[in-house]
């Protein structure tokens, strides 16, 4: 998952310039209809879609998995191709993104779900 411009800058400043890094009080997962790039573009809109708060299990070997199921209900008709992480449920700073292993067509009113352990963050 590539870091966003915001998060990458924060990490470099912290690691190499000893600048303070404040960890977010919560992390929110977003869905995207195409590559969000470094700024979080192409986020899903419509239906009852909102970002969902996500908690992760402890990291091991540069990877962490979701501690619980993440469910988006009453989605608009859309093809979901990417997921992202944010500092906030609305607005906020975009942190990073990754593509789904396969895009998923969602019909209007359907739910979209990552089962516990299936939302995976791996740094390469």
C-alpha positions as CSV (number, residue, x, y, z in Angstrom):
1,X,0.0,0.0,0.0
2,X,1.6,3.3,-1.0
3,X,1.6,6.1,1.5
4,X,-0.2,9.3,0.7
5,X,1.7,12.5,0.2
6,X,0.6,13.7,3.6
7,X,1.5,10.5,5.5
8,X,4.8,9.9,3.6
9,X,6.0,13.4,4.5
10,X,5.0,12.9,8.2
11,X,6.9,9.6,8.4
12,X,10.1,11.1,6.8
13,X,10.0,14.1,9.0
14,X,9.6,11.9,12.1
15,X,12.3,9.4,11.1
16,X,15.0,11.7,9.7
17,X,14.4,15.0,11.3
18,X,13.1,14.0,14.7
19,X,9.9,15.9,14.2
20,X,6.9,14.9,16.4
21,X,4.5,12.4,14.9
22,X,1.0,12.3,16.4
23,X,-0.8,9.0,15.8
24,X,-4.4,9.4,14.8
25,X,-7.0,8.6,17.5
26,X,-8.9,6.5,15.0
27,X,-8.5,5.2,11.5
28,X,-11.2,5.2,8.9
29,X,-11.4,2.9,5.8
30,X,-12.7,4.2,2.5
31,X,-13.8,2.6,-0.7
32,X,-12.8,3.9,-4.2
33,X,-14.0,3.3,-7.7
34,X,-10.5,3.6,-9.2
35,X,-6.9,4.3,-8.0
36,X,-7.1,7.0,-5.3
37,X,-3.6,8.2,-6.0
38,X,-1.7,10.1,-3.3
39,X,-4.6,12.3,-2.3
40,X,-7.6,9.9,-1.9
41,X,-9.4,10.6,-5.1
42,X,-12.3,8.6,-6.6
43,X,-13.9,7.8,-3.2
44,X,-17.4,6.2,-3.5
45,X,-20.3,8.6,-3.1
46,X,-24.0,8.0,-2.9
47,X,-26.4,5.6,-1.2
48,X,-25.6,5.5,2.5
49,X,-21.9,5.1,2.0
50,X,-19.7,6.5,4.7
51,X,-16.1,5.7,5.8
52,X,-16.0,3.0,8.5
53,X,-13.8,3.0,11.5
54,X,-11.3,0.1,11.5
55,X,-9.2,-1.5,14.2
56,X,-6.2,-3.6,13.4
57,X,-4.6,-6.5,15.1
58,X,-1.0,-6.2,16.2
59,X,1.4,-6.0,13.3
60,X,3.8,-8.8,12.5
61,X,6.3,-9.1,9.6
62,X,5.3,-5.7,8.2
63,X,1.7,-6.7,8.0
64,X,-1.5,-6.2,10.0
65,X,-5.1,-7.5,9.6
66,X,-8.5,-6.1,10.6
67,X,-9.6,-7.1,14.1
68,X,-13.3,-7.1,13.2
69,X,-15.6,-7.2,10.2
70,X,-16.0,-3.9,8.3
71,X,-19.5,-3.5,6.7
72,X,-20.7,-0.8,4.3
73,X,-24.5,-0.9,4.0
74,X,-26.9,0.5,1.4
75,X,-24.2,1.1,-1.2
76,X,-24.8,2.9,-4.5
77,X,-24.4,0.9,-7.7
78,X,-20.6,0.9,-8.2
79,X,-17.5,-1.1,-9.0
80,X,-15.1,-1.0,-6.0
81,X,-11.4,-1.4,-7.0
82,X,-9.4,0.2,-4.1
83,X,-9.6,0.8,-0.3
84,X,-7.9,3.7,1.6
85,X,-7.3,4.8,5.1
86,X,-8.0,8.2,6.6
87,X,-7.5,10.2,9.9
88,X,-11.2,11.0,10.0
89,X,-14.6,9.7,9.1
90,X,-15.3,12.8,7.0
91,X,-12.6,15.1,5.6
92,X,-9.3,14.5,7.4
93,X,-6.0,13.5,5.9
94,X,-5.6,10.6,3.5
95,X,-3.0,8.1,4.8
96,X,-2.6,5.2,2.2
97,X,-4.4,3.0,-0.2
98,X,-4.2,-0.3,-2.0
99,X,-6.1,-2.2,-4.7
100,X,-8.5,-5.0,-3.9
101,X,-7.3,-8.5,-5.1
102,X,-10.3,-8.3,-7.5
103,X,-12.7,-5.5,-8.2
104,X,-16.2,-6.0,-6.8
105,X,-19.5,-4.9,-8.6
106,X,-22.0,-3.7,-6.0
107,X,-25.6,-3.2,-6.8
108,X,-27.6,-0.3,-5.4
109,X,-28.8,-1.0,-1.8
110,X,-26.3,-3.9,-1.3
111,X,-23.7,-4.2,1.4
112,X,-19.9,-4.5,0.9
113,X,-17.9,-6.2,3.5
114,X,-14.4,-7.1,4.6
115,X,-14.6,-10.0,7.0
116,X,-12.4,-9.9,10.1
117,X,-8.8,-10.6,9.1
118,X,-9.5,-9.9,5.4
119,X,-8.6,-6.2,5.4
120,X,-4.8,-6.4,5.2
121,X,-2.2,-3.8,5.4
122,X,1.3,-4.8,4.2
123,X,4.3,-2.6,3.8
124,X,6.8,-3.6,1.2
